Amino acid sequence: KKEWIIGIWKTDAVMATDSNFSKYRFDFQKDGNIVRSLNDSAKADTSHYEWSKNNELVWKERTGDSIGKIYLVTKLTQDTLQVQAADSSTVLFTKLK
């Protein structure tokens, strides 16, 4: 059910590379864009996702990027998204709407 990824998600995960990671909202859109905003801030940035042939989630900084960070989707329901990176770290997202 890949379409379940569409919507606004949040996470409580902490990333060493981004101290604000748990404060972001991630809006996965039908067209493959991910709009990331800090809570309800008007300032946002956009990245891109696509599904690989192996049903992995490929997260790209820019639409035209030939490679992106590959995540194994370990759980996708209507309100939960859990992904696992190549280093075995996992991130659990919860759908807001």
Secondary structure, 3 states (H helix, E strand, C coil): CHHHHCEEEEECCCECCECCHHHEEEEECCCCEEEEEECCCCCEEEEEEEECCCCCEEEECCCCCCCCEEEEEEEECCCEEEEECCCCCEEEEEECC
